[in-house]
Structure formats: C-alpha cells, structure tokens
Amino acid sequence: MPRRFISKGGTRGTVYRAAARERILDAAKLHEANRVHGAIYLAGYAIECHLKYAVCENEQSIYLEGWLESHSWERLLAQSGILSTLHRNKRVLALYQELAEAWTTSLRYDPENRVTPDELQLYQKLIALYQFFKDTVP
C-alpha cells in the first residue's frame, strides 16, 4: 500500500528514526562522561523521536501530522500502533508507565549537576524502553 502524503506537519518519519538513533548514541556518550542529566534528556528524546517514526509507519504516512509534533509520549504512543504490544508485555508496560510519569519538564530541565542513584537507574530504564520500541518498530 502506498504511503499517504500529509501536508501538515512537515518532518518525515525517517528523519525521526535517524534522530532517535543519533540521540541514543549521544546519550550513551554523555553517560560515559558522567553527564547523566544530559544522557537522561537525550534518551527520553530518542524515545519521543522513535514514537514519532512509529506513528508514520503505523499510519503509512511520509510526514508526521502537525498535531502529533508533540512531546507527549502518551499521544504519540496512542497513534503508534505499539500500544497493544506494550499491553501484552506487563513488565515493559509498568516501565513505560513509570517513565511517562517521571518524564516531566522539571526532570528534563533540572540545572543541578548532582547525580543520584535514582537518576543512574532512570537512564538505564530509558535505554530499555527505547530498545523495546526500536525492536517493536525497527
């Protein structure tokens, strides 16, 4: 089936996939350099980008619709076609719910340079969730 062309929005789904792959690599480099806040931010952003790609794939659309150019994981997940797969995997569903709740503006833009054990664990959880989404919609 041919892909639909959506005039609103403007970013190609494949651009989001490439951005997700690059941001997860950037997150790993920041984590290695003990720049955990930046690593957390980029790992979460990689999830967002991959969900945007998954929406385009699910809707067989070249471009992401404008109303989906959002930072809302919940909105993107609902349109991605991944939700039923996520619900079949209770462990990953619980992980998603935990991270979606934690993925707040204050977390993303916290200027503190302190790194807590919880933040180190948060990074690992974000990586695991990204991998699940990437495996689900390669």
ABEGO torsion letter per residue (X at the ends): XBBBBBABEGBBAAAAAAAAAAAAAAAAAAAAAGBAAAAAAAAAAAAAAAAAAAAAAAAGBABBBAAABBABAAAAAAAAGAAAAAAABAAAAAAAAAAAAABBAAAAABABABBBAAAAAAAAAAAAAAAAAAAABX
